[in-house]
Amino acid sequence: MGGWLPGNRHGDESYGVQKHEFSYVKEELLAIREQVPSAIFKVIIEAPQLTEQEICQAVDLCVEGRADYVKTSTGWYPGCPSTVEQVRIMSREAAGRIQIKAAGGIRSLETIQEMQKAGCSRFGMGMRSVQNLIKSIYK
């Protein structure tokens, strides 16, 4: 099961973390977990849109909300790819309490390896990106 980091209840693009609605976000995450206790629960935080402090707060809220994964991005912001540094920040804050999934802008084996070293355990890539990656490996 996947889900956005809740908080877009104001009709704009700001999420609960950016609006400092931490109690609301935590309650929403716990409510989702309660509805699907045995499902794998991934929360997308859109790290490229957040500050370092907001990334840390989002990771902590995902842990408190009993998610299994915190995911960097949907990958639908082509001009804002997920970065190795964002994964490092997330991993440092997670401290083994939650798994990290990276998506969005991952185009090379080197990036995958760097993100894995930084603490990422799962990756999301579109078919075209995967095909291009495979072609680059077997050149």
C-alpha positions in Angstrom: 0.0 0.0 0.0 1.3 3.4 -0.8 0.2 6.9 0.1 1.1 10.5 0.0 2.3 12.2 3.1 -1.1 13.5 4.2 -1.8 17.2 4.7 -3.1 18.7 1.5 -6.4 19.5 3.1 -6.1 23.2 2.4 -6.5 23.0 -1.3 -2.9 24.0 -2.1 0.3 22.2 -2.7 1.7 22.5 0.8 1.7 19.3 2.8 1.2 18.9 6.5 4.9 18.9 7.3 5.4 22.2 5.5 2.5 23.7 7.4 3.7 22.3 10.7 0.6 20.2 11.2 2.5 17.3 12.8 -0.3 16.0 14.9 -2.7 15.9 11.9 -0.1 14.1 9.8 0.6 11.5 12.5 -3.1 10.9 13.2 -3.7 10.4 9.4 -0.8 7.9 9.1 -1.9 6.0 12.2 -5.5 5.9 10.9 -4.2 4.4 7.6 -2.1 1.8 9.4 -5.1 0.9 11.5 -7.2 0.2 8.4 -4.5 -2.0 6.8 -2.4 -3.5 9.6 -0.8 -6.2 7.6 -0.1 -4.3 4.3 3.3 -2.9 3.4 2.8 0.8 4.0 4.9 3.3 2.0 4.6 7.0 2.5 5.8 9.4 -0.2 7.2 12.6 1.2 8.4 14.4 -2.0 11.8 15.1 -0.5 12.9 17.3 -3.5 10.2 19.8 -2.4 11.3 19.8 1.3 14.0 21.4 3.3 16.5 19.2 5.3 14.6 19.9 8.5 11.2 19.0 6.8 12.7 15.8 5.5 13.8 14.8 9.0 10.4 15.7 10.4 8.6 13.7 7.7 10.8 10.7 8.3 10.0 10.9 12.1 6.3 11.2 11.4 6.4 8.1 9.1 8.1 6.2 11.9 5.6 7.4 14.4 2.8 6.6 12.0 4.1 3.0 11.7 4.9 3.0 8.0 7.2 0.4 6.6 8.9 2.7 4.0 9.4 6.3 3.5 9.8 7.1 -0.2 11.7 10.1 -1.6 9.3 11.0 -4.4 6.6 10.0 -6.8 9.0 10.7 -9.6 6.5 12.9 -11.4 8.6 16.1 -10.9 11.2 15.8 -13.8 12.9 19.0 -12.9 13.3 17.9 -9.2 14.9 14.5 -9.0 15.6 12.6 -5.8 19.3 12.9 -4.8 21.8 10.9 -2.9 22.0 13.7 -0.3 18.2 13.4 0.3 18.6 9.7 0.8 21.5 10.3 3.2 19.4 12.8 5.2 16.5 10.3 5.3 18.7 7.4 6.3 20.5 9.4 9.1 17.2 10.4 10.5 15.6 7.0 10.1 18.5 5.3 12.0 17.2 1.9 11.0 13.7 2.5 12.3 12.1 2.5 8.8 13.2 1.5 5.3 13.9 4.0 2.5 12.7 3.8 -1.1 14.1 6.2 -3.7 12.3 7.2 -6.9 12.4 10.1 -9.3 15.4 10.9 -11.5 17.3 7.7 -10.9 19.1 7.1 -14.2 22.4 5.4 -13.6 23.8 2.4 -11.9 26.2 4.7 -10.1 23.3 6.7 -8.6 21.7 3.4 -7.5 24.9 2.2 -5.9 25.5 5.5 -4.1 21.9 5.6 -2.8 22.2 2.0 -1.6 25.4 2.9 0.3 23.5 5.9 1.8 20.8 3.6 3.2 18.2 3.0 0.4 16.9 -0.5 0.2 14.4 -0.2 -2.6 14.2 1.8 -5.9 11.3 2.9 -8.1 12.1 3.4 -11.8 10.0 3.8 -14.9 10.3 1.2 -17.7 12.1 3.6 -20.0 14.6 4.4 -17.4 15.2 0.7 -16.6 15.6 -0.1 -20.3 18.1 2.7 -20.8 20.0 1.6 -17.7 20.2 -2.0 -19.0 21.4 -0.8 -22.4 24.1 1.4 -20.8 25.3 -1.6 -18.8 25.6 -3.9 -21.7 27.3 -1.5 -24.2 
